[in-house]
Amino acid sequence: MANKRTLKRAINGICEDLFIECVAASLYGNEKNKSQDNADSLLCTILKIQKNFISRVSHPEPGLSNKEYFKDLREKFAAQISEVTDMIDNL
């Protein structure tokens, strides 16, 4: 990790791309009503993930070394992003 600013930009970029993909999937999906409800909840989830991880970058937990903390942060972010991409594929 180069610095916190780079990590925040990466998180924002990934969440922005997921948001765009979700909107596109909801607009061009087969079932409009079902897809729209799922897309709305998924968009809220993406925004919550973004807010959560940006705040976690700004305020690391005390007691852990920075290397361990940010490694764990990246792994948890990757896991949640993979869950969201699976949900977008199911729209």
N, C-alpha and C positions, 0 to 999 in steps of 0.2 A: 504494500500500500504506500503510495507516494505521499499523500496527505489527505486530510478530511475533505477538503474541497473537491478533489478528484473523485473520491468515493461518493460524495453527495451528488455530483453531476452524473455519475454512472447510475445511481439509484433512480434519479429523476428521469434519465433517458430511457431506462428499461421500463419504468412504470408508464412513461408517455407512450412508448411503442405498444405496450400491452393494452393501454386505454384505446388507442387507435384501432388495434386489431379487434377488440371487443365491440366497438361501435360498428366497424365494418361487418363483422359476423352477424350482429343483430339486424343490420339493415338488409343484408343479402341472404339471410337465413330462410329456411323453408316455412317454418311455422311462426307467424308474426306475434301472436299474443303470448304464447309460451316463451318464445325466444326473447321478447321484450322484457318480460318480468325477470327472467334469468339474467339478462344483460344488465338490467338496472342494479340488481344486487351484486353482480360481478364488478361493475364499475365502482360501486361503493367499497367493495373489498379491496380493489386496486388502490383507491385513494387512501384507505386506512393503512394498507401495507406501506405505502410511500411515506405517509406522515409518521408512522411508527418507527421505521428504520432511519429516517432523517433525524428524528429526535434522539434515537439511540446512538447515532454517530456523534452528535453534538455533546452528549452527556454519557460518557462511558461509566460502567459500573465500577465502584471502588473495590479493591481487593484482588482484581485480576490484572495480570500484566497486559499491556496494550496489544502485544502480538497475539496472545490467546483470545482476548476479547474480540478483536476485529476478525480473527479467523472464524470464531464461532458466529459472529454477526453475518459474515459472508455466506457461511454454510446454511444458516437459517433463512437468509434472504433467498438463496438459490432454491431451497426446498419449497418455500412458499410460492415463488415464481413458477416453479415447475407444476405445482398444483393448479395455479391460475391458468397456465397455458393448456393444461388438460381440460379444464372447465370451458375454455374458449373453444377448444376443438369439439366439444360436445354440443355447442350451440348450434 
